[in-house]
Amino acid sequence: MKMIFDVESKPRFGQLAVFAIQQMLAIMAATIAVPMIIGNGLTPAAAMFGAGAGTIIYQLFTKFKSPVFLGSSFAFIGSMFAAFAGGVSMSLGYVGLILGAVFAGLVYVIIAAVIKAVGVNWINKLMPAVVIGPTVAIIGLSLAGNAIGDIMKGDVLNAEGVMAASPYAALICGLITLAVTMLCSTYGKKMARLIPFILGILAGYAAAAILTVIGNTAGIDALKIIDFSVFAGYMLPEGVVGFETFLSLPKFTLVGAIDGLAELDWTYVITILVAYVPVAFVVFAEHVADHKNLSSIIERDLLSEPGLANTLMGDGVGSMVGALFGGCPNTTYGESVGCVAITRNASVRTITAAAIGSIIVSFITPLVAFVDSIPACVMGGVCVALYGFIAVSGLKMLQQVDLNKNRNLFTASVILIAGIGGLTLTFGAVTLTSIAAALILGILTNTMLSKEKE
């Protein structure tokens, strides 16, 4: 796939700003979802700041040669809950979040040091295209349920705490988002073709806003999709217009953790170590898969240049920095990879501008409120395209694989069935995701059948 903007390309300032906004919108829903799931005082604004800061760290380690955005990792959600388990104080929980991210980051740093010493060829032998291709496809397919679930959801709840909007009203808004995104990407001229997600989200949001206004005016709950009270929650925290209506300082995890340092003991440290370190090895496998996927899209081997050791170092240290601010360890984002693939814009300057934009937006209250107000159905429409592109890009890797050989046929089959079937394994507080389980089974199958005769 030929890129319109390559890795080193320098879009004009106006283009760069719009491209950066598009990247931010692509990753924003997932990035702010993690702190909202965890609760305990974690905020979307701080997660946005942490994602932006972590991405800049990643870019520094990779010498601005890898168009990757880091966002809040869903893989560590169970580990993050463990930081608050047992009735510990919120401050100590914040200390646990930071410690956990440091432990996970150190796993990446240690693996990076090993790769630096012995090279990356063993990774290519352990995870050839027949293993990585289906695994990347599973990353997209495993998220399909989320996209379809979201595309039929509004954000307004009725008096019983149930979604007020009709699933069909939400679906219309989601399909409008998807249709505009696809049409702009396929038939758009000049800038329209480069910013399909922005135009799709704006179209879907406008449709949802019109239905919601009609629903509020006519008292029809089935049409109420956007929760406009989000704006009041962010911009009128004390019921009056004030400084925080326009600008507010995110609630950084590091500040909240200061009081918890006095409560820290070795038992708690070990608990956090056990909760985070095993998950870090799982995310390492996803890191490799994402970078191989992106390499196939931009037709550059990122594992060779800037090198897997550097991408891991950037991911590891970026996770530590991200958790200092937002509490969430960061990881490479499939949504960002999908955005690169669809828009054919691999400019690292776009990624860096998006990171800086995320940091700036985290202070601007109305923008944070707007992002949080985008209804699930609109983001679901976008994600149908994003997750689909991830799945298809993984399947495209299989084009170079001879599936007439039993070794390759069985390896791909095992990965696809284990991943789509949702094979997960839980060991205490550690859960091996379906992606990780499928990848491990694929590696074992490929290794076991490696002696197949030609």
LINKA-V136464 format. One line per field, one symbol per residue. ss: DSSP state (H for helix, E for strand, - for the rest). phi: phi as a letter, one per 30 degrees, with the letter a starting at -180 (. if undefined). psi: psi as a letter, one per 30 degrees, with the letter a starting at -180 (. if undefined). Layout:
ss->???
phi->???
psi->???
This chain:
ss->----E-------HHHHHHHHHHHHHHHHHHHHHHHHHH-----HHHHHHHHHHHHHHHHHH--------EEE-HHHHHHHHHH-HHH--HHHHHHHHHHHHHHHHHHHHHHHHHHHHH--HHHHHH--HHHHHHHHHHHHH--HHHHHHH------E-----E---HHHHHHHHHHHHHHHHHHHHH---HHHH-HHHHHHHHHHHHHHHHHHHHHHH--HHH-----HHHHHHH-------HHH-E-----HHHHHHHHHHH--HHHHHHHHHHHHHHHHHHHHHHHHHHHHHHHHH----HHHHHHHHHHHHHHHHHHHHHHHH---EEE-HHHHHHHHHH-E--HHHHHHHHHHHHHH--EHHHHHHHHH--HHHHHHHHHHHHHHHHHHHHHHHHH-----HHHHHHHHHHHHHHHH---EEE--EEE-HHHHHHHHHHHHHHH------
phi->.dddcdecdbededdeddddddedddcdedddddddddihidbeddddddddddddeedddchhcbdbccbedddceddddddcdiidddddedddddeddddddddddddddddddcjcddddddbdedcdedddededddcedddddddcbccdcdddicedddeddddeddddeddddddddccdchdedcbddddddddddddddddddddddcicedcdccdddeddddcbdcibdbeddcbbdedddedddeddddcdbdddddededdcdddddddeddedddddddeddchbdddcbdjddddddddddddddedeccicdcadcddddddddddhbcddddddddddddddddccedddddeddddedddddddeddddddddddddddddcddddeeddddddddddddddidbbcbidccdddddddddddddddddcdcedd
psi->jkkejleglilleeeeeeeeeeeeeefeeeefeeeeeebhfkleeeeeeeeeeeeeeeeeeghhgjikkklkkffgeeeeeffglgglleeeeeeeeeeeeeeeeeeeeeeeeeeeeflfeeeeeeiaefeeeeeeeeeeeffeeeeeeefgklfkkafgglkekkfeeeeeeeeeeeeeeeeeeeflkceeffheeeeeeeeeeeeeeeeeeeeeefhjefgjekjffeeeeefifgglkaeffekkkljkeeeffeffeffkleeeeeeeeeeeeeeeeefeeeeeeeeeeeeeefhkjffejfkeeeeeeeeeeeeeeeeeeffkkllkkeeeeeeeeefhjgkfeeeeeeeeeeeeeffjeeeeeeeffjleeeeeeefeeeeeeeeeeeeffffgkjgfkeeeeeeeeeeeeeeefhjkkkjbfkkjleeeeeeeeeeeeeeegfgkk.
